[in-house]
Amino acid sequence: MHKEKDVAIVGSGLVGSLLAIFLRKQGHKVTVFDRRPDVRKVQFSGRSINLAMSNRGWKALREAGIEEEIRGLALPLDKRAMHVEGQPVYFQKYGEEGEAIYSISRGVLNRKMIDLAESAGATFRFEEKIWDVDMQEARLYTGESEKSVWKEYKFDLIFGADGAFSRVRHKMQRQSRFNYSQHFIDVGYKELTILANEDGSHKLDNSSFHIWPRGNFMLIAMPNLNGTFTCTLFMPFEGEVSFESIKTEQDADAFFENYFPDIKDEISNLKKDFFKNPTSAMVTIKCFPWSYFDKITLVGDSAHAIVPFYGQGMNAGFEDISVLNEKMNKYGDDWEQIFEEYQTERKPNADAIAELSYRNFIEMSSKTADPMFLLRKKIEKKFAQEHPELWIPLYSRVTFSDKAYADALKIGDYQRGIMDQVMEIPQIEEKWDTKEVEQEIIKLIKK
């Protein structure tokens, strides 16, 4: 047990709730603030992308002692189902036998995590907005508005877990030599739903992550335990086919019929959601330092918001907490050392997964329908199965491993260079599964 600290966490989302559980296990007093109402008492806002829990997330939950409780909320997906225009649906396995990502509803998981943090002894203060942070004294100021009377709270430590537009980070940005960047992509997203069959069963395969790649835009669908699918439509804000171009119900009918004919029976429901749910933006945020002496540190999206195309946002945030816990165990009450080593270790990995996530958007939306890209993946997969000691695919390094994201990016770039050369082999379409190609890859690796 460490010397008890009075700790504030700003943000009751997934990462903040997990951090609260770990800090309670370490013997600290924990108060969690959130400007929003208690998510257990409100309906979710239609801004969610279903979560894809993978190895890094499960590892953190295991260390917190709550893995089994959360597994009961999740559906394993062991493959992609590709809905390419003009072709029958085909499936791509994610990894080896038994390897899967797990679909979990964000709302269901967040409610459960808050329950677990409360039962571990954390106090939650909902609808209490932070207006200012005294970083040197670790004080928080909350109130109705910027001009109202504020309430002051004094803590030993403050953790910013309040998302991409973090109030805690906003205060840290006023320091000298604080680096910060934000980049919005010109693609937005909208949540849609495919309803369950009348008997409660799923209308599509429920062990697949469904993708409709359409070049500049795409639809994805992930199953829920109740038979529904949470769908996300990713599309440019402006342009010929864009959110801006769909103004009427007739526009929406034509759009869904034209591009998603295999789910046309769902159009009335998709159309209703299209006009009901907000169109949301996606941003990559990078900053450094994440910590202020032994008083304050940032975790999750507050430190490193990423676009959602690798399914690693939550997993990366949970891994932050796992690393923080490891440093707490290592350095006891030396919080300055804990924070320093945490941020130094995590920053390169956060930058790497940000880059990989952006690249995966390009891959998912346009390349997954390209025959040469699919052939490339087939060659890679065959070689990896025959020579697992020489080749682990990038997706597996990121998703089915807890090795550093920075290493995955570096090795992935090296492998991409090799595959670029392999795809230049004359008549590669005919000889892709021959000994000649296999030997060429081995030769390139051993260069």
N, C-alpha and C positions, 0 to 999 in steps of 0.2 A: 504494500500500500504506500502511496505517495502522501506527502503533506497535502491536506485537503485545500483545494482552491475554490473560490467562488467564481464560477464560469458563466459567461453569457454566450449564447449562440444566436446569431441573427439569421432567421430563416428556418422554417419548419418543414422544408421539403425533404426529399429522400436523403440527401447527404447530411443535412443538419440533424435529422432524426437519428441516423446511424451514429453520427459523432456523439450525440447525447448519450446513446447506449454505451459506447466505449468509455466516455468520461465518467459515467456513473460506475462502471465496472472498476475504474481506476480510483474510485473513492471520492470524486469531486462533487460539489454541489452545482447543479446545472439548471439554468433558466433559459428557455427558448422563446425568443420574441418573433412575432410575425405580424405584418400589417394587415394580412388577409384574415377572413373568418376561419374558424376551425373547419378544415376540409371534410371532417367526418359529419358535419351538419349541413353541408351545402352540396348542390349538384355540381359536377365538374363542368368547366366552361366551354367545352368543345374546342380546346386548343391542344389536345394531347396527341402525341405520337406514341403508340404502344411501345413499351420498353422491351429490349432484347437482352435479357440477363445472360452473361457468359462467364467464363472461368474467373475473371478478376473480381466480378461482383460476388459470385458464390464464395470465393475465398474470404472476402471481407465479412460476409454474413456468417460464415463458418466460425471465424475468429470471434465474432460477437455472440456466438452461441444461438443464433436464430435461423440458421439455414433451413432446417427442416420445416419450421413454421411457414417460411416464405415459399418453399417448393410446392406446398399445397395450393398456392395461388397461380402456379405457372403451367403453361403447356409447352412441351418440348417440340421444337421444329428442327428436323434433321436435314431439310433440303429447301431449295428455292423452287417455286413453281413459276415458270416463265410463260406469260401470256403474250406471245409475239404475234403481231398482226398477220393474218393469213396462214397461220400454222396451228397445228394442235398444241395443246399445253404440253410442255416437256419439263422434266425435273432435273435439277442439279444438286447432288449431295454436297453438304457443307464440308464434311471432313471424313474421318474414318468411322467405322461402325461404332455406334454409341455416342458419337460427338453431335451435340445439338446446341442451338441457342434456345432460350426460353422466353415465350411471349407472356408478358404480364401487363395488365391494365395499370397505368400510372396512378389513377385515382384509388383503385383497390390497394395497391402497394403502399401509397403514401398514408392512407388511413391506418393500415396495419402497423407501419413503422412508428407512427405517432403513438398508437396504443402500446406498443412494446417499449418505447422510450418512457412513456408515463408509468408503465408498470415497473420499470427499472428505477423510477424515482425522480425523473426529470419533471420540472414545472414548465408548463406552456402558457404563454401570455399572448393570446390571439387579439387581432384588431388593435394592436399597439404599435404605432409606426415610429421608427427611429428617425429623428430629424437631425441629430448631431452626435458626433463621437469625440470625446476628449481622449486622444490617443495616449498621451503621456500618463494620464491618471486612470485610463481604462474606465471611463465613465460613458454611459449612454443617456441620451435625452429623448424622451418620447412625449407625444402630445397629439391633440386633435388635428392641428394644422401648424404651419410654419410660424404663424403669428400668435398661436394660443399660448397659454401657460404650459411650460414643459415640466415633466417629472424627471428627476435625476436618479440614476442608479449607478452605484460604484461596484466594480468587479475587480478581480485579480487578473483575469484573462478574458479576451473577447475574440470569438471566431466569426468571421463573415462567411455565412453560407446562404447569402440572400440573392444568388443568381446573377445572371449576366449584367443586370443593371444595378449592381450592389451598392447600397448606401455606405457600407463600411469601406469598400474600395474607393468610392467617390471621395471620401475624406482622405484616404491614403494618397490619392492622386495629387493632392496639394503639396506633397513633400517635394523638396528639391531632388532631382535625379530619379524620379519615378517614371519608368517607361510604360507607355500605354498605347495600344492600337485597337481599333475595332473595324471590322470589314463585313458589310452586309452583302450577301449575294443577291442577284437580281431575280431570284426565284423565291416565291412564297409557298406556304402550305395551308391546306384546309382539311380539317377532320371530317370524314364521312363515315357512314355505318352501313354494313350489310347485315340485315336482320337474320335471326335464326329461322329455321323451318318451323312449321306449326308444332312439331313434336319436340322442339328444342335442340334439334341437331344442327350441325353446321352445313351451309350450302356449298362450301368448297372444302377441299382437303384440309383437315385441321392439324396436320403435322408438317405443313409447309408455310414458308414465308412467300406470299404471292406478289409478283411484280408484273406490271404491264408497262414495259419500256416503250416510250414513244418519241425518242429523240430529245427534243427540248423540254419535254415534260414526262411525268410518269405517275402511275398510281401504285400504291403498295397496300397490302391487306394482311393483318395479323389476327389470328383467332383469339377469342376470349372464352373463358370457361362456360359462359352462359349461352354458347351457340352463335353469338354474333361475331362479326369481324370489325375491328377498328381499321378503317382505311384512311390513308393520307394521300391527298392529291398534291403533288409538287409541280408548280407551273410558274412561268414568268409572270411578273406583275403586269407588264405591258407588252404589247406586240400582237401579231396576227392571231396566234392561239395563246390566250393569256386570261388571267382573272378579269382584267379590265374588259376583254372582248365578250365576256358572257354577262349580258345585262338583263335578259328576260328569260322566262321559263322556256320559251321556244328555243332560245340560244342554248340553254342547258340541255334540253331534249336532244337537239341536233348534235351537240358535243359528245354526250355519252353514247348515243346510238352510233355515231361515226367511229369513235375511237375505242369503245369498250363494248362491242356487240355481244360478247359472251356473258355479260352480266346485265343485259338490257332489261331483264325482269325486275332488276333492282332500281331502275332509273327513277321512279317516282320518289323513292326514299332518298336516293343519292341527291336528287334535285332539291328536295326539301332541306336536307342538311347543307347543301351548297349555299343556299340563301340565308339559312339560319345561323350557321357558324362563321366566326370571324376568319379573315385571311391573315395569317401571321407571317412575320419576317424571320429570317435566320441570320445569325451573326457569329463571327469568330472574334473572340476577344483574347488579347495577349497582354500581359503586364508583368512587371517585376520591379522591385521585390514584392513578395507576397506577405512578408512579415514586418512588424515594427517592434524591434528589440524583443523583450520577453512579455509583451503585452497583447499583441494582436496578430492574427494570421488569417489568410483567406483560404477557403477550400472549395472544391467543385467549380461550378460555373462562375463564381465570383472571381476566381483566379484564372480560369481558362475555358471560357465558353467555346463550344465547337458546333459545327453543323452536324446533323444527325445521321449521316449516310454510312457510318460504319457501325452504328448501334453501340457506340462506346461511351457516350456522354455520361450516363449513370455509372457504368463500369469504371470509368476513369475517376469519377468523383469518389466512388466507394474505395478505389485503390488509394486515393489520397488519405483516406481515414485509416486504412490498413497500415500505410507507411507512417503516419503520425503516431499510431498506437505502438508500432515497433520502436520509434524514437523515444516515446515516453518510457517504454520498458528499458531502453538502453541508457537513458540519461536521467531518469528519476525526476528530480525537481529543478533541473537546469533547463528552464523553458527557453532561454535564448538559444542554447545549443540545439534543443529539440526543433525549434522553428527554423533555425538556420540550415540544419542538415535536411530537414523535410523539404524546404523550398529549393535547395540546391539540387537535390536528387530528383524532384518531381518536374521542375521546369523544362528540361530537355525532352522529357517524355510527353508532357502536355503539348509542347510545340510539334512533336512528331505525330501525335494522334490528330491534331488539328489539320496537318498537311494530308495525312492519309484519309481523313474523313472527306476533305474537299475533293481529292482525287476519286474517291469511290462514288461520288455523285456523278461525275463524268462517265465512269464505268457503268453504273447501274442504269442510267437514263438512255445512253446512246450505244455503248459498246456491247452490251449483253445481247443485242439483236444482230450483231455483226458476225457472219460466219467465220471470218478469219480470227476474230477475237475468241470465239468459242473453240475453234481448233487449237489455238494457242493454249487455252485453259485445259483442253483434253490432253495435249502433249505433256503439259506440266504435271497434271494429276497422275498420268500413267507413270511418268518418271519418278515422281515422289513415292508412289506405291511400291515401285521396284527398288528404289534406292532411298529409303527413309533417312539413312545416315548422311546422305549428300544433299537432300532437298526437302525442306518443309515449306509448303506454300505460304505466302504472305498472310492470307486470310486466317490460316490456322495459327500462325505466330501471334496474330493480334487477338483472335477470338478464343482459341482453345489452349492458351498458354498464359502464364503470368510473367513471362520474360519482358524486359523493358521495351516500351513502344519505340524508343529511339533506336534500339538494335533491330527491331522489326523493319523500320523504315530503311535503315542502312542496308540490311541484307536484301530487302525487297528491291531496292534500286539496283543492287548487284545482279540479282536474278533477272530483273527486267532487261538488263543489258545483254545477258546470255540469251534470253528468249528472243530478243530483237534479231540476234544473229541466226538463231535456229529458224526463224520464220523466213529468212532470206534464202534458205536451202532450196534449190530448184525442185519443182514438183513436190513441195512439202505436203500438199493435200493428199497425194497418192501414197507417199512413203512415211507419213507421220509416225506410224507405229512400228517402224523397222529398227533393226539393230544399228543401222547406219546413223539414224537420228539419235538413238540412245548413246552411242559411242561419241558422237559429236558433242553432246551435252557434257559427258564425262570429261572430254578433252578440254572444253571451255572452262569447266569448273577447276580443273587441275593446272590451268595456265599459270 
